[in-house]
């Protein structure tokens, strides 16, 4: 079988083996075929249904590494399956010295189970790889965003809209910690072209970032507290814990509130309204 034939066969086979519940979707009643519908995989991966159709039918070849990674995440592939998908798509699997951005099935299950707290999955460059429904409601839905728009350091230093409030010393501390963590990542992943390009572009776009970078701070970022201004539930302050995934280049950022506090009540209300707006 040719590589394009193997690619299309893999995509069809792996789509058929995943039920909607396993992918965090509602089953929607009876289905004519097992597994996920093509439009569901396309939505999870952030690609068009037409493009996925052409890939599955062998009429499109050589998808980009970002598309392959998104499909592997949507299909909940193991590391070995992910590497195979990269190869048959004509791309090199992520190697040592580069950031592995693959969300393993185990990490995805953790994300699905923690439905009552906001959880975001970041890679080592601070790019949002995935988020659960409550995180989307709290921080904003990133499913339609691509590239730099998903990177939290880029958004901070280029003054992109954010629901996180950083004022005075807190803003300065966050900036310094973010740069130190990114420096830490650059040392661990010297061959990651995407990370190197991010740093170069940040240095050009933000004199403040460039000045902090030139100080050569190196330190992984730990837990903190964040205050949010949400358009529907107002201001809430949450504990922000960073959980690093053993054997992975990913981290889970979990937001929690003290039980019985006004912040906990606001978070519970947010879980009820989700992405709805009242204006």
MARLO-145893 format. One line per 5 residues: number of its first residue (from 1); their letters; for each residue x, y, z of N, C-alpha, C. Coordinates in nm, 3 decimals. Each point is the difference from the previous one (the first is absolute). Example, Ala and Ser with C-alpha at 12.3 -4.5 7.8 and 13.67 -1.06 7.14 Angstrom:
% MARLO-145893
1> as> 1.319:-0.569:0.780:-0.089:0.119:0.000:0.090:0.120:0.000 | -0.035:0.105:-0.072:0.082:0.119:0.006:-0.077:0.109:0.073 $
***
This chain:
% MARLO-145893
1> xxxxx> 0.084:-0.120:0.000:-0.084:0.120:0.000:0.088:0.124:0.000 | -0.034:0.099:-0.083:0.077:0.124:-0.004:-0.019:0.077:0.130 | 0.089:0.099:0.022:-0.011:0.082:0.120:-0.133:0.072:0.006 | -0.046:0.054:-0.116:-0.129:0.070:-0.001:-0.113:-0.097:0.030 | 0.012:-0.124:-0.052:-0.103:-0.100:0.030:0.000:-0.039:0.147 $
6> xxxxx> 0.120:-0.013:0.059:0.010:-0.033:0.142:-0.053:0.116:0.084 | 0.027:0.123:-0.041:-0.051:0.115:0.074:-0.151:0.000:0.002 | -0.062:-0.017:-0.115:-0.146:0.002:-0.005:-0.059:-0.117:0.078 | 0.064:-0.118:-0.009:-0.050:-0.117:0.073:0.010:0.022:0.151 | 0.112:0.056:0.045:0.016:0.027:0.143:-0.106:0.097:0.051 $
11> xxxxx> -0.021:0.106:-0.074:-0.098:0.101:0.044:-0.139:-0.060:0.010 | -0.039:-0.080:-0.098:-0.133:-0.061:0.003:-0.012:-0.101:0.113 | 0.101:-0.086:0.013:-0.004:-0.106:0.101:-0.002:0.058:0.141 | 0.087:0.095:0.026:0.009:0.058:0.133:-0.121:0.086:0.033 | -0.063:0.058:-0.101:-0.124:0.076:0.024:-0.112:-0.094:0.041 $
16> xxxxx> -0.004:-0.118:-0.060:-0.109:-0.094:0.027:0.007:-0.063:0.139 | 0.118:0.000:0.060:0.014:-0.071:0.128:-0.032:0.088:0.120 | -0.019:0.131:-0.019:-0.023:0.091:0.113:-0.148:0.036:0.008 | -0.060:-0.024:0.117:-0.138:0.042:0.021:-0.007:0.147:0.036 | -0.115:0.062:-0.018:-0.013:0.143:0.031:0.026:0.032:0.147 $
21> xxxxx> -0.043:-0.088:0.090:0.022:0.026:0.142:0.149:0.004:0.033 | 0.077:-0.089:-0.062:0.144:-0.004:0.024:0.067:0.127:-0.050 | -0.060:0.063:-0.101:0.056:0.124:-0.054:-0.057:0.123:0.068 | -0.079:-0.021:0.107:-0.057:0.113:0.072:-0.120:0.061:-0.069 | -0.066:-0.077:-0.088:-0.117:0.049:-0.072:-0.125:-0.076:0.043 $
26> xxxxx> -0.114:0.059:-0.024:-0.126:-0.070:0.026:-0.029:-0.096:-0.115 | -0.057:-0.115:0.035:-0.021:-0.102:-0.103:-0.102:0.042:-0.104 | -0.101:0.077:0.039:-0.098:0.050:-0.097:-0.090:-0.108:-0.056 | -0.026:-0.105:0.077:-0.092:-0.104:-0.045:0.065:-0.105:-0.089 | -0.085:-0.071:-0.075:0.049:-0.111:-0.083:0.092:0.050:-0.110 $
31> xxxxx> 0.100:-0.083:-0.032:0.096:0.031:-0.105:0.003:-0.113:-0.101 | 0.015:0.039:-0.125:0.003:-0.102:-0.106:0.133:-0.073:-0.007 | 0.105:0.061:0.054:0.133:-0.062:-0.005:0.067:0.017:0.136 | 0.093:-0.092:0.034:0.069:0.013:0.129:0.096:0.119:-0.003 | 0.036:0.046:0.119:0.102:0.103:0.009:-0.052:0.140:-0.023 $
36> xxxxx> 0.093:0.089:-0.027:-0.032:0.141:-0.019:-0.039:0.029:-0.144 | -0.088:0.096:-0.016:-0.032:0.048:-0.133:0.117:0.084:-0.052 | 0.010:0.008:-0.130:0.109:0.075:-0.061:-0.001:0.146:0.044 | -0.119:0.060:0.008:-0.008:0.140:0.039:0.040:0.021:0.146 | -0.017:-0.103:0.083:0.041:0.012:0.139:0.152:0.001:0.013 $
41> xxxxx> 0.066:-0.089:-0.074:0.147:-0.001:0.001:0.054:0.131:-0.055 | -0.061:0.049:-0.107:0.045:0.126:-0.059:-0.011:0.114:0.100 | -0.112:0.004:0.074:-0.018:0.106:0.099:0.101:-0.013:0.114 | 0.025:-0.121:0.046:0.097:-0.022:0.108:0.141:0.037:-0.043 | 0.032:-0.023:-0.126:0.136:0.027:-0.051:0.015:0.142:-0.054 $
46> xxxxx> -0.111:0.071:-0.017:0.008:0.135:-0.052:0.032:0.006:-0.149 | -0.048:-0.100:-0.076:0.018:0.000:-0.146:-0.137:-0.005:-0.064 | -0.006:0.028:-0.129:-0.129:-0.003:-0.068:-0.042:-0.144:-0.028 | -0.130:-0.023:-0.008:-0.051:-0.133:-0.032:0.046:-0.041:-0.139 | 0.001:0.096:-0.092:0.043:-0.030:-0.138:0.145:-0.049:-0.003 $
51> xxxxx> 0.086:0.066:0.077:0.141:-0.041:0.001:0.017:-0.138:0.061 | -0.070:-0.027:0.111:0.008:-0.132:0.062:-0.053:-0.106:-0.095 | -0.106:0.031:-0.073:-0.055:-0.094:-0.097:0.104:-0.035:-0.106 | 0.070:0.102:-0.050:0.102:-0.024:-0.102:0.117:-0.082:0.055 | 0.036:0.024:0.127:0.105:-0.081:0.061:-0.044:-0.145:0.013 $
56> xxxxx> -0.122:-0.022:0.044:-0.049:-0.136:0.021:-0.019:-0.074:-0.133 | -0.023:0.074:-0.107:-0.020:-0.062:-0.130:0.128:-0.005:-0.082 | 0.112:0.046:0.059:0.128:-0.004:-0.069:0.015:0.105:-0.108 | -0.088:0.101:-0.001:0.007:0.105:-0.101:0.082:0.120:0.047 | 0.041:0.000:0.127:0.090:0.103:0.054:0.115:-0.072:0.069 $
61> xxxxx> 0.121:0.050:-0.017:0.118:-0.064:0.059:0.087:0.105:0.067 | 0.094:-0.048:0.079:0.098:0.086:0.067:-0.062:0.113:0.082 | -0.091:-0.033:0.093:-0.050:0.105:0.090:0.113:0.055:0.085 | -0.013:0.124:0.044:0.106:0.065:0.078:0.015:-0.068:0.136 | 0.117:0.016:0.065:0.019:-0.058:0.133:-0.106:0.044:0.100 $
66> xxxxx> -0.044:0.127:-0.007:-0.101:0.047:0.094:-0.133:-0.069:-0.021 | -0.034:-0.029:-0.126:-0.125:-0.072:-0.029:0.011:-0.144:0.048 | 0.114:-0.064:-0.025:0.019:-0.139:0.045:-0.011:-0.007:0.152 | 0.063:0.095:0.070:-0.006:0.001:0.145:-0.144:0.020:0.049 | -0.075:0.086:-0.068:-0.139:0.024:0.039:-0.085:-0.124:-0.023 $
71> xxxxx> 0.022:-0.069:-0.110:-0.075:-0.123:-0.027:0.035:-0.109:0.102 | 0.129:-0.012:0.033:0.041:-0.098:0.100:-0.067:0.028:0.134 | -0.011:0.128:0.035:-0.065:0.038:0.126:-0.149:-0.031:-0.006 | -0.066:0.034:-0.111:-0.143:-0.024:-0.014:-0.033:-0.149:0.003 | 0.088:-0.081:-0.059:-0.022:-0.145:-0.006:0.052:-0.073:0.123 $
76> xxxxx> 0.060:0.075:0.091:0.051:-0.057:0.126:0.098:-0.114:-0.023 | 0.099:0.027:-0.082:0.098:-0.102:-0.035:0.105:-0.015:0.110 | 0.055:-0.120:0.010:0.114:-0.022:0.087:0.123:0.064:-0.064 | 0.111:0.003:0.074:0.123:0.059:-0.055:0.045:-0.074:-0.125 | -0.005:-0.134:0.003:0.043:-0.077:-0.116:-0.091:0.023:-0.120 $
81> xxxxx> -0.130:0.006:0.025:-0.095:0.026:-0.109:0.022:0.141:-0.056 | 0.022:0.096:0.089:0.026:0.137:-0.044:0.123:0.006:-0.091 | 0.108:-0.068:0.041:0.122:-0.001:-0.081:-0.025:-0.063:-0.137 | -0.079:-0.108:-0.001:-0.032:-0.066:-0.127:-0.079:0.094:-0.090 | -0.095:0.073:0.057:-0.079:0.093:-0.079:0.089:0.109:-0.061 $
86> xxxxx> 0.095:0.050:0.076:0.094:0.098:-0.053:0.075:-0.058:-0.120 | 0.049:-0.122:0.014:0.083:-0.058:-0.106:-0.080:-0.022:-0.128 | -0.119:-0.058:0.012:-0.079:-0.027:-0.122:-0.054:0.129:-0.060 | 0.000:0.108:0.079:-0.040:0.131:-0.054:0.118:0.072:-0.064 | 0.117:-0.064:0.000:0.118:0.060:-0.061:0.070:0.100:0.088 $
91> xxxxx> -0.021:-0.010:0.132:0.061:0.093:0.095:0.084:-0.079:0.101 | 0.100:0.065:0.055:0.083:-0.063:0.102:-0.068:0.013:0.136 | -0.008:-0.108:0.076:-0.056:0.010:0.136:0.086:0.093:0.086 | -0.059:0.059:0.103:0.079:0.086:0.090:0.119:-0.078:0.057 | 0.116:0.062:-0.001:0.122:-0.064:0.048:0.047:0.062:0.131 $
96> xxxxx> 0.093:-0.067:0.064:0.060:0.053:0.121:0.067:0.134:-0.031 | -0.018:0.096:0.087:0.050:0.135:-0.026:-0.108:0.092:-0.052 | -0.118:-0.057:-0.030:-0.115:0.079:-0.041:-0.115:-0.029:0.095 | -0.093:0.091:0.009:-0.113:-0.015:0.091:-0.099:-0.101:-0.057 | -0.036:-0.097:0.080:-0.103:-0.096:-0.037:-0.134:0.056:0.047 $
101> xxxxx> -0.085:0.038:-0.094:-0.126:0.066:0.033:-0.119:-0.096:-0.004 | 0.029:-0.130:-0.005:-0.108:-0.098:-0.012:-0.071:-0.022:0.133 | -0.132:0.014:-0.002:-0.083:-0.030:0.117:-0.031:-0.149:-0.003 | 0.057:-0.075:0.093:-0.021:-0.144:0.003:-0.143:-0.031:0.044 | -0.049:-0.121:-0.029:-0.135:-0.035:0.046:-0.016:0.013:0.151 $
106> xxxxx> 0.105:-0.032:0.076:-0.009:0.013:0.145:-0.020:0.144:0.045 | 0.077:0.092:-0.059:-0.015:0.142:0.034:-0.139:0.048:-0.040 | -0.048:-0.044:-0.116:-0.132:0.042:-0.045:-0.108:-0.051:0.093 | 0.016:-0.122:0.052:-0.100:-0.052:0.094:-0.001:0.081:0.130 | 0.118:0.040:0.047:0.006:0.086:0.118:-0.074:0.131:-0.027 $
111> xxxxx> 0.022:0.056:-0.116:-0.066:0.125:-0.038:-0.151:-0.018:-0.001 | -0.047:-0.113:-0.051:-0.143:-0.026:-0.006:-0.061:-0.020:0.139 | 0.076:-0.066:0.089:-0.056:-0.033:0.131:-0.009:0.122:0.091 | 0.089:0.096:-0.018:0.000:0.119:0.085:-0.097:0.104:-0.056 | -0.126:-0.040:-0.010:-0.099:0.086:-0.064:-0.045:0.115:0.089 $
116> xxxxx> 0.019:-0.013:0.132:-0.052:0.103:0.090:0.103:0.108:0.034 | 0.120:-0.009:-0.059:0.101:0.105:0.017:0.057:0.034:-0.138 | 0.036:0.126:-0.024:0.061:0.035:-0.127:0.140:-0.061:-0.010 | 0.029:-0.064:-0.112:0.131:-0.060:-0.024:0.044:0.034:-0.142 | 0.122:0.053:-0.010:0.060:0.030:-0.129:0.128:-0.082:-0.015 $
121> xxxxx> 0.024:-0.053:-0.118:0.123:-0.074:-0.028:0.091:0.090:-0.083 | 0.120:0.027:0.053:0.099:0.082:-0.070:0.121:-0.085:-0.037 | 0.066:0.037:-0.111:0.129:-0.061:-0.026:0.109:0.086:0.064 | 0.125:-0.039:-0.019:0.109:0.069:0.069:0.022:0.142:-0.049 | -0.059:0.037:-0.114:0.014:0.136:-0.050:-0.118:0.089:0.038 $
126> xxxxx> -0.089:-0.050:0.084:-0.119:0.073:0.047:-0.107:0.009:-0.108 | 0.000:-0.091:-0.093:-0.108:-0.005:-0.098:-0.110:-0.091:0.053 | -0.124:0.048:-0.006:-0.114:-0.079:0.047:-0.026:-0.112:-0.099 | 0.016:-0.123:0.046:-0.023:-0.117:-0.084:-0.144:-0.046:0.009 | -0.057:0.009:0.120:-0.137:-0.045:0.020:-0.056:0.067:0.125 $
131> xxxxx> -0.131:-0.002:0.015:-0.066:0.052:0.120:-0.133:-0.070:0.016 | -0.045:-0.016:0.125:-0.132:-0.059:0.018:-0.107:0.109:-0.012 | -0.126:-0.040:0.009:-0.111:0.093:-0.024:-0.001:0.115:0.100 | 0.032:-0.029:0.127:-0.004:0.105:0.101:0.115:0.099:-0.019 | 0.115:-0.048:-0.045:0.110:0.091:-0.031:-0.036:0.091:-0.116 $
136> xxxxx> -0.070:-0.056:-0.099:-0.044:0.083:-0.113:-0.097:0.107:0.047 | -0.087:-0.035:0.094:-0.095:0.098:0.052:0.071:0.108:0.082 | 0.104:-0.039:0.074:0.072:0.095:0.085:0.094:0.090:-0.082 | 0.080:-0.061:-0.084:0.107:0.073:-0.070:-0.039:0.048:-0.138 | -0.104:-0.061:-0.057:-0.036:0.025:-0.139:0.030:-0.122:-0.084 $
141> xxxxx> -0.084:-0.027:-0.095:0.013:-0.119:-0.084:0.112:0.020:-0.102 | 0.099:-0.089:0.002:0.114:0.013:-0.091:-0.012:-0.095:-0.120 | -0.114:-0.071:-0.012:-0.011:-0.101:-0.105:0.014:0.060:-0.140 | -0.035:0.126:-0.017:0.011:0.062:-0.130:0.131:0.073:-0.023 | 0.091:-0.005:0.099:0.127:0.072:-0.011:0.110:-0.093:-0.049 $
146> xxxxx> 0.097:0.057:-0.068:0.113:-0.077:-0.050:0.130:0.076:0.028 | 0.112:-0.072:-0.012:0.132:0.063:0.007:0.022:0.084:0.123 | 0.052:0.121:-0.021:0.039:0.088:0.110:-0.117:0.040:0.088 | -0.120:0.001:-0.057:-0.116:0.041:0.079:-0.026:-0.096:0.116 | 0.060:-0.119:-0.005:-0.016:-0.097:0.108:0.113:0.009:0.104 $
151> xxxxx> 0.099:0.084:-0.025:0.115:0.005:0.089:-0.018:0.109:0.105 | 0.006:-0.037:0.127:-0.030:0.095:0.107:0.110:0.104:0.019 | 0.125:-0.036:-0.022:0.108:0.098:0.014:-0.009:0.104:-0.113 | -0.023:-0.047:-0.120:-0.017:0.092:-0.112:-0.116:0.095:0.026 | -0.112:-0.052:0.046:-0.117:0.083:0.024:0.027:0.103:0.109 $
156> xxxxx> 0.074:-0.039:0.104:0.028:0.093:0.108:0.089:0.114:-0.047 | 0.109:-0.032:-0.068:0.096:0.104:-0.037:-0.043:0.082:-0.122 | -0.103:-0.043:-0.071:-0.053:0.079:-0.111:-0.134:0.063:0.035 | -0.036:-0.006:0.130:-0.121:0.066:0.052:-0.128:-0.049:-0.068 | -0.008:-0.130:-0.026:-0.123:-0.057:-0.055:-0.107:-0.002:0.110 $
161> xxxxx> -0.128:0.003:-0.038:-0.107:-0.003:0.100:0.011:-0.123:0.090 | -0.025:0.021:0.129:0.008:-0.110:0.097:-0.096:0.028:0.115 | -0.056:-0.105:0.055:-0.085:0.014:0.118:0.080:-0.003:0.129 | 0.129:-0.032:-0.009:0.086:0.002:0.118:0.044:0.144:0.025 | -0.012:0.045:0.124:0.042:0.136:0.034:0.139:-0.004:0.062 $
166> xxxxx> 0.091:0.075:-0.059:0.135:0.014:0.053:0.024:0.148:0.025 | 0.023:0.035:0.127:0.018:0.142:0.034:0.128:0.019:0.079 | 0.073:0.109:-0.031:0.116:0.040:0.079:0.103:-0.109:0.018 | 0.036:-0.027:0.126:0.103:-0.098:0.031:-0.038:-0.140:-0.049 | -0.129:-0.030:0.004:-0.044:-0.132:-0.047:0.029:-0.017:-0.149 $
171> xxxxx> -0.023:0.105:-0.078:0.029:-0.006:-0.143:0.149:-0.019:-0.025 | 0.082:0.073:0.076:0.145:-0.012:-0.016:0.048:-0.138:0.041 | -0.056:-0.053:0.107:0.041:-0.132:0.046:-0.038:-0.107:-0.101 | -0.121:0.009:-0.055:-0.041:-0.100:-0.099:0.091:0.005:-0.122 | 0.031:0.122:-0.047:0.086:0.014:-0.118:0.136:-0.063:0.025 $
176> xxxxx> 0.059:0.027:0.116:0.132:-0.054:0.031:-0.004:-0.152:0.011 | -0.105:-0.053:0.064:-0.010:-0.145:0.016:-0.025:-0.070:-0.133 | -0.079:0.062:-0.086:-0.028:-0.059:-0.130:0.127:-0.007:-0.085 | 0.078:0.108:0.001:0.124:0.003:-0.077:0.099:-0.103:0.055 | 0.009:-0.011:0.131:0.091:-0.097:0.060:-0.041:-0.143:-0.037 $
181> xxxxx> -0.129:-0.026:-0.002:-0.048:-0.133:-0.036:0.026:-0.029:-0.147 | -0.017:0.102:-0.086:0.026:-0.020:-0.141:0.150:-0.021:-0.026 | 0.085:0.068:0.077:0.144:-0.022:-0.009:0.034:-0.145:0.042 | -0.067:-0.046:0.102:0.017:-0.138:0.047:-0.036:-0.099:-0.111 | -0.110:0.030:-0.071:-0.042:-0.087:-0.110:0.100:0.005:-0.115 $
186> xxxxx> 0.053:0.118:-0.030:0.096:0.013:-0.110:0.126:-0.082:0.025 | 0.039:-0.011:0.126:0.115:-0.083:0.034:-0.028:-0.148:-0.013 | -0.121:-0.039:0.029:-0.038:-0.141:-0.008:-0.026:-0.045:-0.143 | -0.046:0.092:-0.084:-0.040:-0.036:-0.137:0.075:0.087:-0.101 | 0.131:-0.016:-0.009:0.081:0.088:-0.086:-0.028:-0.016:-0.149 $
191> xxxxx> -0.061:-0.111:-0.039:-0.024:-0.025:-0.143:-0.143:0.029:-0.042 | -0.079:0.058:0.091:-0.140:0.026:-0.033:-0.010:0.131:-0.079 | -0.028:-0.013:-0.129:-0.004:0.116:-0.089:-0.115:0.094:0.037 | -0.114:-0.057:0.037:-0.117:0.083:0.035:0.029:0.085:0.123 | 0.064:-0.060:0.100:0.035:0.075:0.122:0.102:0.109:-0.031 $
196> xxxxx> 0.101:-0.031:-0.078:0.103:0.099:-0.034:-0.061:0.117:-0.077 | -0.093:-0.030:-0.090:-0.066:0.107:-0.078:-0.088:0.085:0.092 | -0.066:-0.062:0.096:-0.083:0.075:0.095:0.085:0.100:0.077 | 0.115:-0.046:0.051:0.087:0.088:0.077:0.051:0.114:-0.087 | 0.042:-0.031:-0.122:0.051:0.104:-0.090:-0.107:0.104:-0.031 $
201> xxxxx> -0.120:-0.046:-0.025:-0.109:0.093:-0.032:-0.041:0.082:0.122 | 0.004:-0.060:0.119:-0.031:0.074:0.122:0.103:0.109:0.025 | 0.127:-0.031:-0.024:0.106:0.099:0.020:-0.021:0.120:-0.094 | -0.048:-0.028:-0.120:-0.024:0.107:-0.095:-0.127:0.078:0.032 | -0.104:-0.071:0.045:-0.129:0.064:0.023:-0.007:0.076:0.132 $
206> xxxxx> 0.078:-0.042:0.099:-0.012:0.059:0.134:0.137:0.035:0.058 | 0.032:0.129:0.008:0.125:0.040:0.065:0.007:-0.048:0.145 | -0.113:-0.005:0.066:-0.003:-0.047:0.139:0.040:-0.146:0.009 | -0.053:-0.082:-0.091:0.040:-0.141:-0.003:0.149:-0.012:-0.028 | 0.049:0.077:-0.099:0.142:-0.007:-0.038:0.090:0.035:0.118 $
211> xxxxx> -0.037:0.103:0.077:0.081:0.041:0.114:0.003:-0.108:0.107 | -0.116:-0.061:0.026:-0.006:-0.108:0.100:0.078:-0.122:-0.050 | -0.012:-0.032:-0.129:0.068:-0.117:-0.055:0.152:0.015:0.011 | 0.048:0.120:-0.024:0.145:0.023:0.002:0.058:-0.010:0.140 | -0.086:-0.003:0.103:0.047:-0.021:0.137:0.027:-0.147:0.029 $
216> xxxxx> -0.038:-0.088:-0.093:0.024:-0.144:0.008:-0.060:-0.066:0.125 | -0.124:0.032:0.035:-0.060:-0.071:0.113:-0.037:-0.142:-0.041 | 0.016:-0.095:0.088:-0.033:-0.140:-0.029:-0.066:-0.061:0.122 | -0.131:-0.032:-0.011:-0.071:-0.063:0.110:-0.137:-0.046:-0.048 | -0.039:-0.124:0.031:-0.136:-0.043:-0.035:-0.103:0.072:0.087 $
221> xxxxx> -0.115:0.030:-0.057:-0.102:0.073:0.074:-0.082:-0.097:0.084 | -0.034:0.043:0.121:-0.075:-0.085:0.094:-0.141:0.056:0.018 | -0.060:-0.030:0.115:-0.138:0.039:0.027:-0.012:0.150:0.023 | -0.122:0.050:-0.016:-0.027:0.141:0.022:-0.149:0.019:0.024 | -0.041:0.125:0.017:-0.142:0.034:0.004:-0.029:0.097:-0.113 $
226> xxxxx> -0.116:-0.014:-0.061:-0.037:0.087:-0.110:-0.138:0.060:0.023 | -0.013:0.126:-0.038:-0.129:0.067:0.007:-0.053:0.020:-0.141 | -0.127:-0.033:-0.020:-0.063:0.008:-0.131:-0.115:0.100:0.005 | -0.019:0.070:-0.110:-0.117:0.083:-0.021:-0.084:-0.068:-0.108 | -0.107:-0.068:0.045:-0.082:-0.074:-0.095:-0.122:0.083:-0.038 $
231> xxxxx> -0.037:0.004:-0.127:-0.110:0.087:-0.043:-0.136:-0.036:0.059 | -0.016:-0.122:0.047:-0.131:-0.043:0.052:-0.002:-0.017:0.151 | 0.106:-0.052:0.060:-0.003:-0.027:0.145:0.084:0.099:0.078 | 0.066:0.093:-0.068:0.076:0.103:0.070:0.139:-0.045:0.039 | 0.052:0.061:0.107:0.138:-0.026:0.043:0.006:-0.124:0.089 $
236> xxxxx> 0.097:-0.084:-0.024:0.025:-0.115:0.086:0.149:-0.028:0.003 | 0.048:-0.040:0.118:0.141:-0.031:0.020:0.015:-0.149:0.032 | 0.086:-0.067:-0.074:0.014:-0.145:0.010:0.145:-0.039:0.022 | 0.020:-0.111:0.071:0.133:-0.060:0.010:0.033:-0.064:-0.134 | 0.123:0.017:-0.043:0.045:-0.052:-0.129:0.117:-0.094:0.026 $
241> xxxxx> -0.023:-0.130:-0.013:0.104:-0.100:0.023:0.045:-0.061:-0.131 | 0.131:-0.012:-0.016:0.059:-0.055:-0.121:0.046:-0.142:0.029 | -0.060:-0.097:-0.068:0.031:-0.141:0.019:0.074:-0.051:-0.123 | 0.125:-0.037:0.016:0.078:-0.049:-0.113:-0.023:-0.149:-0.019 | -0.018:-0.039:-0.125:-0.028:-0.139:-0.035:0.130:-0.075:-0.013 $
246> xxxxx> 0.020:-0.102:0.083:0.124:-0.077:-0.002:0.020:-0.065:-0.137 | 0.122:0.015:-0.054:0.030:-0.059:-0.129:-0.059:0.074:-0.118 | -0.045:0.124:0.025:-0.064:0.078:-0.105:0.051:0.143:0.005 | -0.020:0.074:-0.109:0.037:0.141:-0.003:-0.121:0.088:0.026 | -0.104:-0.058:0.056:-0.124:0.072:0.026:-0.015:0.033:0.148 $
251> xxxxx> -0.083:0.098:0.027:-0.037:0.033:0.138:-0.149:0.029:0.005 | -0.062:-0.043:0.108:-0.141:0.028:0.023:-0.011:0.117:0.096 | -0.069:0.105:-0.040:-0.024:0.116:0.085:-0.142:-0.012:0.054 | -0.011:-0.016:0.132:-0.129:-0.025:0.064:-0.037:0.120:0.087 | -0.122:0.049:-0.019:-0.048:0.117:0.075:-0.105:-0.046:0.100 $
256> xxxxx> 0.020:0.035:0.127:-0.094:-0.040:0.106:-0.029:0.117:0.092 | -0.112:-0.012:0.073:-0.040:0.102:0.096:-0.022:-0.064:0.136 | 0.014:0.078:0.106:-0.026:-0.050:0.136:-0.147:-0.037:0.010 | -0.031:-0.123:0.043:-0.141:-0.042:0.012:-0.080:0.097:0.086 | -0.120:0.034:-0.045:-0.088:0.087:0.076:0.026:0.148:-0.018 $
261> xxxxx> 0.103:0.035:-0.075:0.036:0.141:-0.021:-0.084:0.059:-0.113 | -0.007:0.134:-0.007:-0.067:0.063:-0.115:0.063:-0.040:-0.133 | 0.131:-0.020:0.000:0.066:-0.043:-0.123:-0.048:-0.138:-0.043 | -0.020:-0.089:0.097:-0.050:-0.134:-0.031:-0.143:0.008:-0.055 | -0.081:0.091:0.057:-0.137:0.017:-0.049:0.000:0.054:-0.143 $
266> xxxxx> 0.092:0.093:-0.029:0.009:0.055:-0.135:0.045:-0.108:-0.099 | 0.093:-0.085:0.044:0.048:-0.107:-0.087:-0.111:-0.102:-0.028 | -0.081:-0.027:0.103:-0.112:-0.092:-0.018:-0.102:0.058:-0.098 | -0.027:0.130:0.013:-0.092:0.067:-0.093:0.055:-0.006:-0.141 | 0.130:0.018:-0.014:0.064:-0.004:-0.131:-0.016:-0.137:-0.063 $
271> xxxxx> 0.006:-0.105:0.085:-0.020:-0.136:-0.051:-0.140:-0.021:-0.053 | -0.094:0.078:0.052:-0.139:-0.013:-0.044:-0.024:0.073:-0.132 | 0.055:0.121:-0.011:-0.029:0.080:-0.119:0.095:-0.030:-0.117 | 0.120:-0.054:0.032:0.094:-0.036:-0.105:0.039:0.118:-0.087 | -0.012:-0.014:-0.130:0.040:0.103:-0.094:-0.113:0.096:-0.034 $
276> xxxx> -0.113:-0.014:0.069:-0.114:0.089:-0.028:0.032:0.143:0.044 | -0.061:0.096:-0.067:0.010:0.140:0.039:-0.140:0.053:0.025 | -0.010:0.098:0.090:-0.131:0.056:0.037:-0.026:0.136:-0.062 | 0.093:0.049:-0.078:-0.020:0.132:-0.060:-0.024:-0.011:-0.149 $
***
